[in-house]
Amino acid sequence: MKKKLKTILYIGNNLTAKTKYNSTLAVLVNLLKIEGYRVHISSSKLNKLSRLLDMCLSVIKYRNKVDYILIDTFSTKNFYYALITSQLAKIFSIKYIPILHGGNLPTRIKKNVFLSKLIFKNSYKNIAPSNYLKVAFENEGYRVDFIPNIIEIEQYEFKKREKLQPKLLWVRAFKEIYNPTLAIEVLYLLKNEYPNAKLCMVGPFVDNSYNNCLSLVEKYNLHNSVEFTNVLLKEEWHKVSVDYDIFINTTNFDNTPVSVMEAMALGLPVVTTNVGGIPYLLEDKVDAFLVGKNNPKLMVEAIIKLLKNDNLIICRNARKKVETFSWNHNKTKWLQILK
């Protein structure tokens, strides 16, 4: 007898076509389809209220057609997408699975205990893509399974760098929590030691952070040393990365940043703030350099150590680690949950 295909509704920000950013949602959906699952997605609406309404209507529309609902769960306003859609799923007795993404979720579940319990105590499973979130949730009494964000490792060509140059790459949305202005401050200080240092910043302009970066470029006269590309397709920024030698991650809050994982896969040595889930993902001086947040001096010192010592073994260590985040290493975990 032929096995019945399972059907899934995936609730999340399905904005890849509009933002060009290949989200973890898009990657996981594609892989699940290859495994034979039917997957519906909601929502691609840009307006937040329209998106929430579309998500709710999708739960109602597919209530008798889906076996599971996957719900991307964040810590800020999008937390309420998860709250409302999960309660609809509960009303219709559908198994729902929050996938935890927000780097500030540990604070959220402590501040909003009642609302958090409504979501995470009634779920079929809770999935954490980092041990940081797994530990934080387990400390509050929630059951959590760890499955990392999937990286399609075969799409990442590892570049073996022989001699590092002061060419910095930053890939993230221009958003205050990601602290993009720190990258400009780092470049400014680095040029005291390496006058030829350059910085490329890749990502969409979300809030006033981009204008703040421009102001610093003007203040420090860095016009010829900084390039802003705006958002690029994954394949495009991978091509750009070949011309750069050090990846910097400046964020103030984080979970398991995909851009950092991608940099590791591409062979770029990573210098990053040690916030949120970063210390659970990376080991200082083993597969990356970790420094305190919002401290340009410490980040520059780490970059100079890299440049002077050509400590490229961290690149090989990083690539080995990120290979464990491939679909082949993790698909049995998903297939077991979605059986």
N, C-alpha and C positions, 0 to 999 in steps of 0.2 A: 504494500500500500504506500502510495506516494505521500511523503511528509508535507503537511500543510505549512506554507510560508507564513512566518510571523510578520505582523504589520506594526509599524512604529510611527508615532507622531512625535516629531522633534520640535520642541518649543525653544526658540532662541532668536538672536538677532541675525537673521539671514540676509545680510547686507553686502555680501561679496560682490554681486553684480554692480552695485552702486559705488562701493568704496574701493573696489579692486583688492581689498584685503582678504586673503584666503584664510578664513577663520578655522578654528578647531572644529566648529560645527560642520563646515563644508567638507573637511577632510574625513571626519568620522562618518558622515552620511554617505559619502562616496564609497568608503570601505565596507560599510554595512550592506549597501546595495550589491556590491560585488559578491558578498557572502550569501546573497539570496533573499535579504529582507526587503519588504516593501516599506518605503519611508516617505512620509508626508512631512513637510516643513512649514512652520509658521513662526516669525513672520518677516516679510521683506518690506513692510511699510516703514517709511522714514520717520513720520510723525509718531511720537511716543504713545499718544493716546490712541491713535489709529492702530498702532502695532499691538497694543494691549487688547483692544477690541477684537482684532483679527485673531489673536491667539485664543481668546475665549471662545469665539465662534468656531474655531477649528476644533477645539476640545468637544464642543457640542456636536459639530458636524460628524466627527469620526468616533463618537462615543461608543457606537456598537460595532466599529470596524477595526479598532486597534487593540493590540495585546499589551502594549506598553507606551507610556509617554516619557520621553527624556526631556528634562527641563534644565537648560543652562541657568545657573544661579549665581548672581553677583551680589555685591555688598552694598551698593548705593541705591539709586532709584529703581534700577532694574530688579532689585530684590522683590519688589511688589508684583512683578510679572510672575515670579515663581510662587509667591504667596497665593495669588488669585487663581492661577491655572491649576495649582496643586489641589486647592480646595474644590474646584470644579471636578477634577479627576476623582477625588475622594467621593463626591456626591454620586458620580456615575460608576463607582466601584472599579475604576481602571487603575492598574498598577502603574505608579509613576516613580521616576528615578531622578532626583536632583543631581546634576553634575556641578560640583562646586568650583567656582572660578575666582571669585572676588578675593583679592589679597587682604581685604579688611573684614572678611566674614567672621574671623574670630571675635572681633569687637562687636559686630552686629548681633551674634547669637548670645552675647552676654548682656547687651543693652536691650534687646527685644526678645526676651526669653519666651513669652507667651506665643508671639507670632512665629518664632523659630520652631517651637515645639509643634505647632500646627503643620508646618512643612515637613520637618525632618523626623518626627516621631511616627508620622503616619505613612511615610514613604515605603515603597517595596524595598528599595536599596538607596543608599547614598554613596555617590562615587566621588572620591577626592583624587585629583591629578597630581597631588603632592603630599608627601608625608607631613609637611607643615600643617596643611588643613586637616589631614587625617587625625593627627595628634590633638590639634585644637578642638575638634569636634568630639573626639573620644573623651577628652577631659571634661566635656559638658554632658557626657552620658549618651551620646549618639553612636549608633552602629555605622561604620564607614568602611567601604572597600577602597583600596588604592589601585587605580589604573592610571598611568601617566597619560598626558596629552600625547597623541600619536604623531610621530614625525615619519614621513615617508622617506626613509634614509637613502633609498636608491636614487632619489632625485637630487641629492646633495653631493657634488663633487668636492672631495677634500683637496685643498690646495696646500702643498707642502712648501712652507716659506723658509728660505735659507737665511735671509738677513732682514730683520724688521726695520721698517722706516716709520717716522712719526706721522703716519697717515691714519686718522681716526674715523671710524664709522659708527653712526648712531642710528638705530632704527626703532621708531616708536611713534605713537600719535603725539602731536604737540598739545599736551594736556598737563595741567599744573601738577597732578600727582606723579607724573613721570619726570618732572623737574628738568625739562630740556635746557633751561638757562645754565644749568651746571655744566653742560657740555661746552658752552661758550667760555665760561670761566676757566675750565680746564685747559682749553686750547690757549687762552691768553697767557696762563702761567707756564704752560709747556713751551711756548715760543721764547721764553727767557733762556731756556737750555737748547731748544731746537728751533731756530728762527724759520726753518722751512716747514714746520708742522702744518698740517691741513686737517680739516674736518668736513665730512659729508653727513648731512642730517636728512634721513628719509622718513617720511610719514605725513599723514594728513594734518591740516591745521584745524584743530578742534576748538580751542579757546584762545584767550589773549596771550598764551605762552609764546606763540610764534612772533607776535609783535614785540614781546619782551626780549626775545632772542635778537631780533633785528636792532632793537635799541642798544643792546650790548655790543653787537657787531659794529655799530656806529661809534659807540663810546670808546671801544678799544682799537678802532681802525683795522678791522679784520676782514674787510670786504674781499680781499684777494685770497683769503685763506679758508673761507667757509662757503659751502655749496648747500642750498636747500633744494631738494628735488620734488617736494610734495609727495603724495602717495605714489608708490610704484607697485606693480604686480610682483609677486614673489620671484618669478623668473628674472624680472628686470633688476631688482636689487641684488640678486645673487650675482648677476653679471657685473654690477657696480662693485661688489665686494672684492672682486679679484684685484682691484687697484688700491685696496686699503689693507692695512696690516694689523690693526688693533680695534676690537669692538668694545665700545663703552656703553654701559647701562647705568643710567643716572637716577633711576626711580626712587621715590620716597615710600611707596607701598607696592608690594608685588606678591604674586603667588608663584607660578612657574612660567615665566615669560617665554613664549614660543620663539620670539626673535632671538633670544639668548641661546636657546636650544639649536636654532638654525645656524647661528654663528659658530657654535661648537662643531656642528656637522660639517661646515664649510672650511674648517681649519683656522678660523680667526681666534687668536688668544683673546680672552674676555677679561675686562676689568669692570667690576660692578659694585654697586652699593650692596651691603649685606642685610637688606631689609626683608621682612616677611618670610616667604618660602625660599629665598635665595640660598641661605646656609644649608637648607635641606636638599637643594639641588646640586650645589657646588661645594668643593672643598678648597679652602684657601691655599694657594701655592702648590696645589696638586693638579687641578684642572681649570683653575681660574685664579684671579687676584680679587679678594674681597676687601672693601674699605667701608668706613662709616659713611652714613648718608650725608648729603649736602656739605661735603668737605672737599673742595677742589684741590687743596694742598695734598691730602692723602691720596687722592686719585692720581694726581700728577706724579707723586713719588712712586706709585705702583707702575705707572706707564714707563717711567724712566728706568726702573729695575728691569722691566721687560726689554726695553731697547738696548740697554747696556749689556745684559747677560744673554740675550737671545734664548730665553728659557722656553724653547719650543716643545719640550716634552709635555708641557701642559696641554698643548694642542692635540697631541696624540691621545693623552689621557681623556680629554674632553670628548673626542670623537668616539672612543670606546664606550664611554658612559652613555652618550646620546644614542648609540646603536641599540641599547636596551629599551629604547622608547619606540622601537619600530612596531608595525602591525604584527609581524610574525612572532615577536616576543610577547605580545599582549592580547592577540585576538581570542585566544581560548578563554581569557577572563571575561571578555564581553559575551562570547557565545554561551558561556556557562550561565551568565546572568539572564540573557535574553533567550533562553531555551524554550 
